[in-house]
Amino acid sequence: MHGGMPNTLDIRREYDIIVIGAGIGGLLAAALLCKHFKTLVLEKLSFLGGRFSSFNYKGYELPTGALHVIPHSKGVFARALKAIGIHGKTSEAWAEFLWEDRRHRVSNLLTAFKTFKSHEARESFIKVVASAFFGIHTEYTSFGEFLGKFRNEELYKCFKALIGFSMSVPLEKVSKSEGMRFIRNIVLLGKPLFPESGCKGVVERFKQVIIESGGEILTRVPVNGILVQSGEIRGVSASIGDEQMEIKCRCVVSNASPSETLRMMSEKDAVSELLRRAGSVEAAEGITICVSSSEKLFRSCEVVLTPSARRISGLIQYEQPLAPKGKYLLLTHQVFRGGDVRKEIELGVEDLKELLPHFEDNCEILGAHTFRDDWPVNWAIQGEDFDVRLPVRGLYMVGDGCKARGRIMTEGIAAGVLKVVRRVKKDLAG
Ligand SMILES: Cc1cc2nc3c(=O)[nH]c(=O)nc-3n(C[C@H](O)[C@H](O)[C@H](O)COP(=O)(O)OP(=O)(O)OC[C@H]3O[C@@H](n4cnc5c(N)ncnc54)[C@H](O)[C@@H]3O)c2cc1C
């Protein structure tokens, strides 16, 4: 049988690797492994990409999750994209800071001190960045607690916006050490990268690479069991149409959430501790408001941070091909801290009205989406991630419940995937 989107009746009963889920974690893992091993990707939904895709609404590409931006142009994910021919635009500036009374574009994090009015804020900012590079962070403190010690509102608001936009968590939920690693990586791994055709373009290219290399992908196939015997992977059970099928394999790479992966395992003795942890790990939650604008309000493909807003941490503006000709798509992000969703969205819209002087005349709200429960921003808050390895031979996890330390979002996922790929190659060679 040839690689591709097979007819479900053609499915082989035995593979080297089965990837559960075609989110960006599963697709990257499959793309890197299918050249060497017989690989099958099983996705329960009707589309590929999970929270890294978009749907077209009135000509605008509204995200299923990711705001069409790759965190670092020199990171491992950006390099993986380049290797398969995905091009993008690296942001000219690192970010624009939009305060209530001023705007500043800064070329990199190190020069962001210029955005502050007060001398104290500038001095404190430099101390924080210096501490990220030269400090030793052993004690457990939250990043918020650490910043609070400077007693400077401008400084606190700046990091609240940055962490809110980058990790979708309040400052108090990130450890100081994770905040410090992230700051180092902002400097070392480059500015944001915007793939040419947004998330969907990236996913389409991954699909093409997997199929051309002989891998197979099936959609609408939920996996409901991971078959483990005597501490070793035997295969998975999946619903294919009305049929319940067992498919054998030597390795399983699960892109389902850590708790779902653990729950699906047929032998749980070795993972009881992890199951307990999975019950208590918090997800990062957020809200995105999608706005159409008839006027260009910002430079396209640049991150705009909004430190003085009450709810919104930042936004990005896009034009063609993610918006119709002559129109602009603004995507905002705010942390969801719980409480009344409607109220939180209303507060986000109020922020927009305050930040954008001609909002009422030029803008139309296309939709507001909350990301939580079984569709969160990240399955684990940055720094609270699970290890990609499980105590079962041949079973690994990928995705945003197992991001690498200090590497956010898809950059953290990709670093985890690379670790898994190395181990799977070793397992299957032996
Ligand atoms: C509002 C928002 C903004 C974001 N912005 C950015 C951004 O700009 N840049 C960035 O890098 N990241 C961003 N992120 C984060 C990024 O979107 C996610 O971290 C990433 O897409 C998660 O990918 P994943 O592969 O881990 O999981 P998912 O995308 O959830 O993929 C998992 C896949 O597995 C499938 N699956 C699950 N269980 C099963 C099963 N039992 N059987 C078969 N299939 C199964 C699911 O249907 C899904 O398709 C954002 C997220 C949100 C929500």
The ligand as a MOL file (V3000), in Angstrom:
LIG
                    3D

  0  0  0     0  0            999 V3000
M  V30 BEGIN CTAB
M  V30 COUNTS 53 58 0 0 0
M  V30 BEGIN ATOM
M  V30 1 C -5.5180 31.1050 21.8520 0
M  V30 2 C -4.2120 30.4100 21.6030 0
M  V30 3 C -3.1640 31.1210 21.0410 0
M  V30 4 C -1.9580 30.4710 20.8050 0
M  V30 5 N -0.9830 31.1350 20.1360 0
M  V30 6 C 0.1280 30.4730 19.7770 0
M  V30 7 C 1.0530 31.0610 18.8890 0
M  V30 8 O 0.8220 32.1330 18.3420 0
M  V30 9 N 2.1870 30.3900 18.6300 0
M  V30 10 C 2.4360 29.1560 19.1330 0
M  V30 11 O 3.4980 28.6180 18.8830 0
M  V30 12 N 1.5300 28.5350 19.9150 0
M  V30 13 C 0.3870 29.1560 20.2210 0
M  V30 14 N -0.5580 28.5320 20.9550 0
M  V30 15 C -0.3000 27.2000 21.4660 0
M  V30 16 C -0.4300 26.1570 20.3890 0
M  V30 17 O -1.5600 26.4120 19.6050 0
M  V30 18 C -0.5760 24.7990 21.0550 0
M  V30 19 O 0.3820 24.6420 22.0670 0
M  V30 20 C -0.3580 23.6960 20.0350 0
M  V30 21 O -1.0990 23.9090 18.8730 0
M  V30 22 C -0.7250 22.3890 20.6910 0
M  V30 23 O -0.3580 21.3640 19.8380 0
M  V30 24 P -0.4090 19.8650 20.3030 0
M  V30 25 O 0.0660 19.0630 19.1720 0
M  V30 26 O 0.2620 19.7100 21.6010 0
M  V30 27 O -1.9470 19.5700 20.6430 0
M  V30 28 P -3.2860 19.6460 19.7780 0
M  V30 29 O -3.2600 20.7400 18.8090 0
M  V30 30 O -4.3930 19.6210 20.7660 0
M  V30 31 O -3.2670 18.2930 18.9880 0
M  V30 32 C -3.6170 17.0630 19.5340 0
M  V30 33 C -4.3870 16.2930 18.4880 0
M  V30 34 O -4.6230 14.9880 18.9740 0
M  V30 35 C -5.9550 14.6210 18.6800 0
M  V30 36 N -6.3380 13.5830 19.6450 0
M  V30 37 C -6.4230 13.7180 20.9950 0
M  V30 38 N -6.7910 12.5390 21.5530 0
M  V30 39 C -6.9290 11.6600 20.5350 0
M  V30 40 C -7.3000 10.2780 20.4680 0
M  V30 41 N -7.6110 9.5880 21.5540 0
M  V30 42 N -7.3440 9.6830 19.2500 0
M  V30 43 C -7.0350 10.3660 18.1190 0
M  V30 44 N -6.7060 11.6760 18.1260 0
M  V30 45 C -6.6380 12.3050 19.3120 0
M  V30 46 C -6.7170 15.9260 18.8340 0
M  V30 47 O -7.9610 15.8830 18.1590 0
M  V30 48 C -5.7490 16.9260 18.2260 0
M  V30 49 O -5.9270 17.0910 16.8510 0
M  V30 50 C -1.7960 29.1260 21.1840 0
M  V30 51 C -2.8550 28.4230 21.7220 0
M  V30 52 C -4.0700 29.0370 21.8940 0
M  V30 53 C -5.2310 28.2390 22.3840 0
M  V30 END ATOM
M  V30 BEGIN BOND
M  V30 1 1 1 2
M  V30 2 1 2 3
M  V30 3 2 2 52
M  V30 4 2 3 4
M  V30 5 1 4 5
M  V30 6 1 4 50
M  V30 7 2 5 6
M  V30 8 1 6 7
M  V30 9 1 6 13
M  V30 10 2 7 8
M  V30 11 1 7 9
M  V30 12 1 9 10
M  V30 13 2 10 11
M  V30 14 1 10 12
M  V30 15 2 12 13
M  V30 16 1 13 14
M  V30 17 1 14 15
M  V30 18 1 14 50
M  V30 19 1 15 16
M  V30 20 1 16 17
M  V30 21 1 16 18
M  V30 22 1 18 19
M  V30 23 1 18 20
M  V30 24 1 20 21
M  V30 25 1 20 22
M  V30 26 1 22 23
M  V30 27 1 23 24
M  V30 28 2 24 25
M  V30 29 1 24 26
M  V30 30 1 24 27
M  V30 31 1 27 28
M  V30 32 2 28 29
M  V30 33 1 28 30
M  V30 34 1 28 31
M  V30 35 1 31 32
M  V30 36 1 32 33
M  V30 37 1 33 34
M  V30 38 1 33 48
M  V30 39 1 34 35
M  V30 40 1 35 36
M  V30 41 1 35 46
M  V30 42 1 36 37
M  V30 43 1 36 45
M  V30 44 2 37 38
M  V30 45 1 38 39
M  V30 46 1 39 40
M  V30 47 2 39 45
M  V30 48 1 40 41
M  V30 49 2 40 42
M  V30 50 1 42 43
M  V30 51 2 43 44
M  V30 52 1 44 45
M  V30 53 1 46 47
M  V30 54 1 46 48
M  V30 55 1 48 49
M  V30 56 2 50 51
M  V30 57 1 51 52
M  V30 58 1 52 53
M  V30 END BOND
M  V30 END CTAB
M  END
